[in-house]
Amino acid sequence: MVGCPVVDCVDYGITDRRGRPVTLHPVTDDNWRAVADVAPRDDQRAFVAALGARYLLLSLREDVWHSLAVCAGGRVVGHVMWAFDPEGGAHWLGGMIVDADHQGHGIGRAAVRTLVRWLATHEECREIRLSYHPANTSAARLYETCGFLPTGQQEDEELIAALPVAR
Protein backbone atom coordinates (compact mmCIF):
# COMPACT_ATOMS: atom_id res chain seq x y z
CA MET A 1 0.00 0.00 0.00
CA VAL A 2 1.48 3.32 -1.10
CA GLY A 3 0.61 6.59 0.61
CA CYS A 4 -1.24 6.96 3.87
CA PRO A 5 -2.42 3.81 5.63
CA VAL A 6 -5.51 4.18 7.79
CA VAL A 7 -4.73 2.82 11.20
CA ASP A 8 -8.00 3.27 13.01
CA CYS A 9 -10.35 6.24 12.82
CA VAL A 10 -9.77 9.59 11.11
CA ASP A 11 -11.41 12.22 13.32
CA TYR A 12 -10.63 15.93 13.39
CA GLY A 13 -13.77 17.03 15.20
CA ILE A 14 -15.45 18.17 11.97
CA THR A 15 -19.23 17.98 12.19
CA ASP A 16 -22.17 18.06 9.82
CA ARG A 17 -24.84 20.76 10.07
CA ARG A 18 -26.69 18.71 12.68
CA GLY A 19 -23.62 18.75 14.91
CA ARG A 20 -22.82 15.06 14.41
CA PRO A 21 -19.12 14.21 14.19
CA VAL A 22 -18.15 13.00 10.71
CA THR A 23 -15.36 10.44 10.85
CA LEU A 24 -13.65 8.11 8.39
CA HIS A 25 -13.03 4.46 9.21
CA PRO A 26 -11.36 1.56 7.47
CA VAL A 27 -13.76 -0.86 5.84
CA THR A 28 -13.83 -3.92 8.10
CA ASP A 29 -15.70 -7.17 8.63
CA ASP A 30 -18.07 -5.21 10.88
CA ASN A 31 -19.04 -2.39 8.49
CA TRP A 32 -18.47 -3.51 4.88
CA ARG A 33 -22.11 -4.44 4.27
CA ALA A 34 -23.30 -1.02 5.37
CA VAL A 35 -20.71 0.64 3.12
CA ALA A 36 -21.65 -1.61 0.18
CA ASP A 37 -25.32 -0.66 0.58
CA VAL A 38 -24.72 3.12 0.46
CA ALA A 39 -26.76 4.49 -2.46
CA PRO A 40 -26.98 8.02 -3.87
CA ARG A 41 -30.16 9.74 -5.02
CA ASP A 42 -31.47 8.46 -8.35
CA ASP A 43 -30.58 11.74 -10.11
CA GLN A 44 -26.92 11.33 -9.07
CA ARG A 45 -26.42 7.91 -10.64
CA ALA A 46 -25.21 9.46 -13.89
CA PHE A 47 -22.19 10.73 -11.92
CA VAL A 48 -21.45 8.11 -9.26
CA ALA A 49 -21.89 4.38 -8.79
CA ALA A 50 -25.38 3.13 -7.91
CA LEU A 51 -24.00 1.49 -4.77
CA GLY A 52 -20.90 1.78 -2.61
CA ALA A 53 -20.23 -1.87 -3.50
CA ARG A 54 -18.75 -0.86 -6.88
CA TYR A 55 -16.14 1.33 -5.20
CA LEU A 56 -15.36 -1.36 -2.65
CA LEU A 57 -14.65 -3.76 -5.50
CA LEU A 58 -12.38 -1.22 -7.20
CA SER A 59 -10.44 -0.93 -3.95
CA LEU A 60 -10.15 -4.69 -3.57
CA ARG A 61 -9.40 -5.63 -7.17
CA GLU A 62 -7.27 -2.82 -8.61
CA ASP A 63 -4.82 -2.17 -5.76
CA VAL A 64 -4.90 1.58 -6.43
CA TRP A 65 -7.81 2.93 -4.43
CA HIS A 66 -8.36 2.62 -0.67
CA SER A 67 -11.96 2.70 0.57
CA LEU A 68 -13.13 4.37 3.76
CA ALA A 69 -16.48 4.31 5.51
CA VAL A 70 -17.95 7.77 6.11
CA CYS A 71 -19.72 7.85 9.46
CA ALA A 72 -21.93 10.54 10.99
CA GLY A 73 -22.73 10.20 14.65
CA GLY A 74 -21.20 6.72 14.64
CA ARG A 75 -23.38 5.40 11.79
CA VAL A 76 -22.16 4.49 8.28
CA VAL A 77 -23.70 7.03 5.89
CA GLY A 78 -21.25 7.06 3.00
CA HIS A 79 -18.15 5.95 1.18
CA VAL A 80 -15.03 7.77 -0.01
CA MET A 81 -11.76 6.48 -1.37
CA TRP A 82 -8.26 7.83 -1.87
CA ALA A 83 -5.19 6.92 -3.90
CA PHE A 84 -1.62 8.09 -4.32
CA ASP A 85 -0.06 8.64 -7.73
CA PRO A 86 3.71 8.44 -7.17
CA GLU A 87 4.43 9.48 -10.77
CA GLY A 88 2.35 12.65 -10.51
CA GLY A 89 3.07 13.13 -6.81
CA ALA A 90 -0.59 13.76 -6.00
CA HIS A 91 -3.09 12.12 -3.74
CA TRP A 92 -6.53 11.58 -5.26
CA LEU A 93 -9.98 11.66 -3.73
CA GLY A 94 -12.65 9.60 -5.47
CA GLY A 95 -15.73 7.46 -5.21
CA MET A 96 -17.57 9.63 -2.73
CA ILE A 97 -21.18 8.74 -2.07
CA VAL A 98 -23.40 9.97 0.73
CA ASP A 99 -26.48 7.81 1.17
CA ALA A 100 -29.60 9.50 -0.25
CA ASP A 101 -31.34 9.50 3.14
CA HIS A 102 -28.46 11.45 4.70
CA GLN A 103 -27.83 14.11 2.07
CA GLY A 104 -28.34 17.81 2.60
CA HIS A 105 -26.77 17.91 6.06
CA GLY A 106 -23.16 18.74 5.17
CA ILE A 107 -21.83 15.20 5.51
CA GLY A 108 -20.11 15.28 2.11
CA ARG A 109 -18.37 18.57 2.90
CA ALA A 110 -17.29 17.30 6.32
CA ALA A 111 -15.99 14.04 4.78
CA VAL A 112 -13.97 15.93 2.15
CA ARG A 113 -12.53 18.28 4.76
CA THR A 114 -11.64 15.35 7.03
CA LEU A 115 -9.96 13.36 4.25
CA VAL A 116 -8.06 16.40 2.96
CA ARG A 117 -6.81 17.23 6.42
CA TRP A 118 -5.68 13.64 7.01
CA LEU A 119 -3.93 13.29 3.65
CA ALA A 120 -2.18 16.64 4.16
CA THR A 121 -0.50 15.35 7.33
CA HIS A 122 1.62 12.98 5.30
CA GLU A 123 5.07 14.05 4.16
CA GLU A 124 4.64 13.02 0.52
CA CYS A 125 1.35 14.88 0.10
CA ARG A 126 1.92 18.00 -2.00
CA GLU A 127 -1.39 18.19 -3.84
CA ILE A 128 -4.80 16.55 -3.65
CA ARG A 129 -6.73 16.01 -6.86
CA LEU A 130 -10.17 14.79 -7.81
CA SER A 131 -12.35 14.68 -10.88
CA TYR A 132 -16.04 15.23 -11.55
CA HIS A 133 -18.38 15.34 -14.52
CA PRO A 134 -18.96 18.91 -15.80
CA ALA A 135 -22.74 18.48 -15.48
CA ASN A 136 -22.38 17.57 -11.79
CA THR A 137 -22.80 21.13 -10.54
CA SER A 138 -23.44 20.01 -6.95
CA ALA A 139 -20.03 18.31 -6.82
CA ALA A 140 -18.36 21.32 -8.46
CA ARG A 141 -19.81 23.65 -5.80
CA LEU A 142 -18.87 21.30 -2.97
CA TYR A 143 -15.28 20.92 -4.11
CA GLU A 144 -14.91 24.65 -4.78
CA THR A 145 -16.07 25.47 -1.24
CA CYS A 146 -13.42 23.03 0.03
CA GLY A 147 -10.71 24.93 -1.87
CA PHE A 148 -10.31 22.77 -5.00
CA LEU A 149 -9.66 24.70 -8.19
CA PRO A 150 -10.05 23.46 -11.79
CA THR A 151 -6.73 22.58 -13.42
CA GLY A 152 -7.96 22.86 -17.00
CA GLN A 153 -7.17 19.16 -17.46
CA GLN A 154 -9.60 16.33 -18.05
CA GLU A 155 -9.55 12.61 -17.41
CA ASP A 156 -11.98 10.69 -19.59
CA GLU A 157 -15.01 13.01 -19.58
CA GLU A 158 -14.35 14.50 -16.16
CA LEU A 159 -12.80 17.80 -15.11
CA ILE A 160 -9.81 17.65 -12.77
CA ALA A 161 -9.58 19.97 -9.80
CA ALA A 162 -6.64 20.32 -7.40
CA LEU A 163 -5.91 21.58 -3.93
CA PRO A 164 -2.27 22.43 -3.19
CA VAL A 165 -1.04 21.36 0.25
CA ALA A 166 0.94 24.05 2.05
CA ARG A 167 4.19 22.91 3.65
Secondary structure, 3 states (H helix, E strand, C coil): CCCCCCCCCECCCCECCCCCEEEEEECCCCCHHHHHCCCCCHHHCCCCCCCHHHHHHHHHHHCCCEEEEEEECCEEEEEEEEEEECCCCEEEEEEEEECHHHCCCCHHHHHHHHHHHHHHCCCCCCEEEEEECCCCHHHHHHHHHCCCEEEEEEECCEEEEEEECCC
